[in-house]
Amino acid sequence: MTDSASNQVYRFDGGAHTFRPLMVHRSLSAPNGIALADDDRQLFVADDFGVVRVDLDSGASVDVIPGPRNTLAGIDGLLLAQGEPDCSSKWHWFAAYCRLPPSRDGSRVTQTTVLENRTAFTTTPTTGALHGNDFYFIANSQVDNLNGDKILDVTKLAPVRIAVVRLP
């Protein structure tokens, strides 16, 4: 579980029935996106500066290498999904409007595919979900109209828009 306000990630301790902080190699800044690999051994946490990969068996953590001319900074939501059988890696990350296949060990991004970028329909996009070959995400989170938990200008509130992009 991530807590963006306290810059912390927590792990549930089933024996004690409590959450305990999960330590990583660097300070986190507004961690939000979080995803567990299908092997249940690797956890990925996105924050303002990138994506951290945590080995849940050893507790070791490292920053995921974004690849040439890419960044993983500022990812709001993070989703791991099974890849197609002919893909070089078995899962993909989705972050609002990018598809980011990682290397087999999850240490680096091998390719970036932008699914949607800066159309008039999307402003401050955020977390999404997969359904079949479609990726649904909130297209106008309106987070830019917040100060903490207070709405700055209620007259600027708009109905939430959901964007759908077909996966290549």
ABEGO torsion letter per residue (X at the ends): XBBAAAGBBBBBBAAAGBBBBBBBABBBBGBABBBBBAAGABBBBBBAAEBBBBBAAAGBBBBBBAEBGBBABGBABBBBBBBBAABABABBBBBGABBBBBBAAGABBABBBBABBGBAABBGBBBBBBBEABBBBBABAGAAABBEABBABAAABBBBBBBBBBBX
